[in-house]
Amino acid sequence: MPLLGAFDAVMIVAGAVVGVGIFINPSEVARLLPSPPAILLAWVLGGLAAMMGGIACSKLGRRFPRAGGLYVYLREAYGPAVAFLYGWTVLLAIFSGVTAAISLTFARYASVLLPALAGHERAVAAALVAALALVNYRGLRTSGNVQNVLSMAKLAGIAMLALLALTTGGGGKAIPLGGPAPGPGAFLLALFPVFMTYGGWYTLTFLAADVRCPERNLPIGIVGGIALVIATYALVNAAYMRVLTVDEIARSPAVAAEMAGRILGGRGAGVLAALVVVSAPGAVNVLILSGSRLYYAMAKDGLFFASAARLHPRYGSPAWSIAAQALWSGALLFSHTYGQLLQGTMFAEWTFFALIGLSLFVFAAREPGFYRGAGERVLIVASAVGFTAVAAAVVGNALFQSPRQALVGVAVMLAGLPVYAMWRGRRSAAGRLGRELQE
């Protein structure tokens, strides 16, 4: 029985997107864009790109309200091989790598609050992953309740710090509205860290089978969650520029910590550390929650270990899928390889995003009644075209600016082809054995 309502859905999306990137990535954007208006525009456009993708995926989620989300859409549009390569890339690098990175950031800031943890950051990060895996093991309602608390706490904390900076931190200084206009190449390059900071907006699609009334609550969750994140990110960036100059933001390795120090003095480091410690677990929880549903869908298709398709008899959770992501995230954490994997597979992820945008046209061509009226057609087509164009621009820019990293992404993705062939062979053998036993 689906357990997630509209509020749960909004908190899942907001909790997935708002991790720790907003405390770090604004410096990357400020290094490329010379003026506050350009910086704010980049953050708003990044949110609108996520919103276009969210609207497109809301339509796909209503059409296929099943566990697995983007994996299901790719399978139905292009076949199981493409879908498997996406699931393979998510497990091998994207979700597991992001889980490792965010957990380690959590541990480093936790050591600021508790100096005794210094030097044990990887063990602390692994403990966070294990604890949240246990939360998800105890069932969807437990993990959903934990997510609601974590998301509300982090959004409230970020908003309070940003409002404090806007009202007291500028010393009467207004945000400057001038500055040189950036070139299109620099602006597009600056959008990449923005897009990374908006990552995770699609995680609710993996939980479509667990959402009550998906026709209504999926769009509310995705669109409402993204809108909440856009407002939060605009508020935070305005706060940065109220307290710091663009040059100071660009030079700062920890812009949020510097802003907090300016407005709170010696207490700033502790307040910022507490905010990160509250923010990080929500993003990790959603990655485990949604990723486990993806591997569950793959296992149901015979493209992953059969145990991953089993639900716990008491809690109803895909326990082995949860364990798979937690264990692999821990392996990446202790092997120090998640950073290299993530840099390359962002290219692969946006390649799949482009295919998701195009899939709407595939389904519309197959199903004459795919759209419900002219209004929906205009909205969905405009969103799909815009999102596909953004994804194609990101992929093209990555090939031009960072061809070596893009090739790493291609290599990781294509490494899944022999694995796919192995699983297909196992499934075919199992099917033949079943038919022989029946005969």
Buried (B, 14 or more C-beta within 10 A) or exposed (E): EBBBBBBBBBBBBBBBBBBBBBBBBBBBBBBBBBBBBBBBBBBBBBBBBBBBBBBBBBBBBBBBBBBBBBBBBBBBBBEBBBBBBBBBBBBBBBBBBBBBBBBBBBBBBBBBEEEEBEEBBBEBBBBBBBEBBBBBBBBBBBBBBBBBBBBBBBBEBBBEBBEBBBEEBBEEEEBEEEBEEBEEEBBBBBBBBBBBBBBBBBBBBBBBBBBBEBEBBBBBBBBBBBBBBBEBBBBBBBBBBBBBBBEBBBBBEBBBBBBBBBBBEEEBBBBBBBBBBBBBBBBBBBBBBBBBBBBBBBBBBBBBBEEBBBBBEEBBBBBBBBBBBBBBBBBBBBEEBBEBBBBBBBBBBBBBBBBBBBBBBBBBEEEEEBBEEEEEEEBBBEBBBBBBBBBBBBBEBBBEEBEEBBEBBBEBBEEBEEBBEEBBEEBEEEEEEEEEEEE
